[in-house]
Amino acid sequence: MKDQLINFLRAMEYRFELLEDTNERTTIRSGISLSFGAADGLMVIHHNLKLVEFFAHSPVNIPENKRCEVAKYTAYVDSMSYIGNLQLNHQRGELRCKTYLRYSDEPVAQDIIRDNYFEGFNVLERYMPGVMSIVYAGKDADAAIREILGQVDPTNN
């Protein structure tokens, strides 16, 4: 699996770094520039579980006084997303999106790797404006999700 992921990144000419490579786990770091900043990506292969986790880390740190409202917003996002789980670390204020896949001894289709790799970044790109409106514009989670979905709130006029 490690070779497949490295070949995937090389084929796209993405820079990456091998952070860890043991019998239990391999971790590869890469990243993408999004509209709101550079987002780090991690691919973590759990060899014994035959599981790959794909993480897209937001460059925006959530202030402590906004974390509960952002957590509510992430719950809304997760209820609408088929792939990708938006997660907030309440202690550090880090926001990330996670996807994963299980694999066997057979090669995994490149489409499946690509979809899982990019979907975390796509979820961040799609829903970070709502997070930003909570953090910087003082909106609540309900207003932020309505805004992202294009639902007009007549009380804002």
Secondary structure, 3 states (H helix, E strand, C coil): CHHHHHHHHHHCCCCCEEEEECCCEEEEEEEEEECCEEEEEEEEEECCCCEEEEEEECCCCCCHHHHHHHHHHHHHHHHHCCCCEEEECCCCCCEEEEEEEECCCCCCCHHHHHHHHHHHHHHHHHHHHHHHHHHHHCCCHHHHHHHHCCCCCHHHC
